[in-house]
Amino acid sequence: MRGPTPPPRPRPRSGQRWPIGACVAGSLKAGSSWRQQRARPPSIGPPRRRSLRPGCRLPCPAMVPSPPDLVLLDAFGTLVAMEPPGPVLHAALVDAGYDIDPHVVEKALRVEIAHYRSRLHIAADPPGLRVLRAECGAVLADALGQGAPPAPLATELLVASLRFRLHDDALGAIDAIERQGVRLGVVSNWDCALPDHLEALGVADRFAVIAVSATVGAAKPDPAIFRHATDAAGVDASRALHVGDRLAEDYQGARRAGLRALLLDRTGAAAGPRATGPEVITTLAEVPEIIAR
């Protein structure tokens, strides 16, 4: 038995035209797109679904990101490396007349580093940095135990043992990214001295923004520090790419802030299928290649 006859479709009056968008929208079924309806002849039923391997997705122009306007780099472990401070500090202690076992020195440094990280937020300016360094020197002297130098000397020797350098792949990547017309920035959990370290390494002027956790008042993975960097550069978060070597602090923090992200793994420890995980690179030299895709 046939159902009731549908009412006739209204037609425009003579000389009247309907907007194309209204015509298309009125002809679609709920939940369907114009392209789906157009590509589906009513006589042959629904289209066949393509079989995809798990983790694969059909290419779609909307899913292909355009080159970013800003590339943000993590500092320590990504852009900057530190010479092992243990041997340097041990040699300085011996020269100063304090012959302490190298293993004791290494252990004391681990205690000092833990204190530094827990109190990093107070070093937002030079006075705060001096307080933090004095605290770290006192912690180091105490951890060195009997025969250690007094705290002021321990502070002096500690600061002198911190020697930074650029990672071998850093400068080439910076040059290549700049040649692509993309600006650069730094986002780091560091004290207010980071710009001075970058200046000493000859790269401070290569960055449009240097966002330091102690100065910003937020540390990775807090999205606030990433947004501070993009706001300072005048770039929308969706137009920025962050590169760092820590999954939680760098990759996940950047993604939560709305940035694209790459996880740097120079050791290859994160190698293997990662269909739903972060995009992993093993060298900063890959960043310009990814931008150019």
Rosetta blueprint (number, residue, H / E / L):
1 M L
2 R L
3 G L
4 P L
5 T L
6 P L
7 P L
8 P L
9 R L
10 P L
11 R L
12 P L
13 R L
14 S L
15 G L
16 Q L
17 R L
18 W L
19 P L
20 I H
21 G H
22 A H
23 C H
24 V H
25 A H
26 G H
27 S L
28 L L
29 K L
30 A L
31 G L
32 S L
33 S L
34 W H
35 R H
36 Q H
37 Q H
38 R H
39 A L
40 R L
41 P L
42 P H
43 S H
44 I H
45 G L
46 P L
47 P L
48 R L
49 R L
50 R L
51 S L
52 L L
53 R L
54 P L
55 G L
56 C L
57 R L
58 L L
59 P L
60 C L
61 P H
62 A H
63 M H
64 V L
65 P L
66 S L
67 P L
68 P L
69 D L
70 L E
71 V E
72 L E
73 L E
74 D L
75 A L
76 F E
77 G L
78 T L
79 L L
80 V E
81 A E
82 M E
83 E L
84 P L
85 P H
86 G H
87 P H
88 V H
89 L H
90 H H
91 A H
92 A H
93 L H
94 V H
95 D H
96 A L
97 G L
98 Y L
99 D L
100 I L
101 D L
102 P H
103 H H
104 V H
105 V H
106 E H
107 K H
108 A H
109 L H
110 R H
111 V H
112 E H
113 I H
114 A H
115 H H
116 Y H
117 R H
118 S H
119 R H
120 L H
121 H H
122 I H
123 A L
124 A L
125 D L
126 P H
127 P H
128 G H
129 L H
130 R H
131 V H
132 L H
133 R H
134 A H
135 E H
136 C H
137 G H
138 A H
139 V H
140 L H
141 A H
142 D H
143 A H
144 L H
145 G L
146 Q L
147 G L
148 A L
149 P L
150 P L
151 A H
152 P H
153 L H
154 A H
155 T H
156 E H
157 L H
158 L H
159 V H
160 A H
161 S L
162 L L
163 R L
164 F E
165 R E
166 L E
167 H L
168 D L
169 D L
170 A H
171 L H
172 G H
173 A H
174 I H
175 D H
176 A H
177 I H
178 E H
179 R H
180 Q L
181 G L
182 V L
183 R E
184 L E
185 G E
186 V E
187 V E
188 S E
189 N L
190 W L
191 D L
192 C L
193 A L
194 L H
195 P H
196 D H
197 H H
198 L H
199 E H
200 A H
201 L L
202 G L
203 V L
204 A H
205 D H
206 R H
207 F L
208 A L
209 V E
210 I E
211 A E
212 V E
213 S H
214 A H
215 T H
216 V H
217 G L
218 A L
219 A L
220 K L
221 P L
222 D L
223 P H
224 A H
225 I H
226 F H
227 R H
228 H H
229 A H
230 T H
231 D H
232 A H
233 A H
234 G L
235 V L
236 D L
237 A H
238 S H
239 R H
240 A E
241 L E
242 H E
243 V E
244 G E
245 D L
246 R L
247 L H
248 A H
249 E H
250 D H
251 Y H
252 Q H
253 G H
254 A H
255 R H
256 R H
257 A L
258 G L
259 L L
260 R E
261 A E
262 L E
263 L E
264 L E
265 D L
266 R L
267 T L
268 G L
269 A L
270 A L
271 A L
272 G L
273 P L
274 R L
275 A L
276 T L
277 G L
278 P L
279 E L
280 V E
281 I E
282 T L
283 T L
284 L L
285 A L
286 E H
287 V H
288 P H
289 E H
290 I H
291 I H
292 A L
293 R L
